[in-house]
Amino acid sequence: MAAPGRGAGLDLRRHYFPWIFVSIAGRIIFESRVSLFDGQASVLQAYTPEEARAIVRDAVPGSRVERIFPYRLLISGPGA
């Protein structure tokens, strides 16, 4: 069992480049327009590093948010 506040999460980082990539490559890769729209919406609904830091700072003091390649956020609790 994990201690309270310990853990890590990986999420998308909101940025124009991933949205453009999904918009172009998604038309080739996805068989359904629903998948294309879902991919675009996922990028637009993702957090910026600053937004994630504000949420994490209030929820679990001592947590950190790191930008990692490609356009991802690693959110980790204290001691994780």
C-alpha positions in Angstrom: 0.0 0.0 0.0 1.4 3.4 -1.0 1.7 6.2 1.6 -0.6 9.2 1.1 0.8 11.7 -1.3 3.2 9.3 -2.9 2.9 8.4 -6.5 3.4 9.5 -10.1 1.3 10.3 -13.1 2.0 10.9 -16.7 -0.2 13.3 -18.8 -0.2 15.2 -22.1 1.1 18.8 -22.1 -1.1 21.3 -23.9 0.8 22.9 -26.8 0.1 23.8 -30.4 2.6 21.4 -31.9 0.9 18.2 -30.6 -2.5 19.5 -31.7 -1.2 20.2 -35.2 0.5 16.8 -35.4 -2.7 15.0 -34.3 -4.7 17.1 -36.8 -2.5 16.1 -39.7 -1.3 12.6 -38.8 -4.6 11.7 -37.3 -6.3 11.9 -40.7 -3.9 9.2 -42.0 -3.7 7.0 -38.9 -7.2 7.0 -37.5 -10.0 5.2 -39.3 -12.8 7.2 -37.6 -13.3 10.9 -37.5 -14.4 10.4 -33.9 -10.9 9.3 -33.0 -9.4 12.3 -34.8 -11.7 14.7 -32.9 -11.0 12.8 -29.6 -7.3 13.2 -30.1 -7.6 16.9 -30.8 -9.8 17.4 -27.8 -7.4 15.5 -25.6 -4.6 17.8 -26.5 -6.7 20.9 -26.0 -7.9 19.7 -22.6 -4.5 18.9 -21.3 -2.8 21.1 -18.8 0.1 23.5 -19.3 3.0 22.9 -16.8 2.0 26.1 -14.9 -1.6 24.9 -14.5 -0.5 21.4 -13.4 1.9 23.0 -10.9 -0.8 25.1 -9.4 -3.2 22.2 -9.0 -0.5 19.8 -7.6 0.8 22.5 -5.2 -2.6 22.9 -3.6 -3.5 19.2 -3.7 -0.2 17.6 -2.4 2.4 20.0 -1.1 5.9 18.9 -2.1 4.8 17.4 -5.4 6.6 18.4 -8.6 5.8 18.6 -12.3 8.4 18.0 -14.9 8.2 18.4 -18.6 9.4 15.3 -20.5 9.8 14.5 -24.1 7.6 14.5 -26.2 5.0 17.0 -24.8 4.3 15.1 -21.6 4.1 16.1 -18.0 5.4 13.8 -15.2 3.7 14.6 -12.0 5.2 13.0 -8.9 4.4 13.2 -5.2 6.9 13.7 -2.4 9.2 10.7 -2.0 8.1 9.1 -5.3 
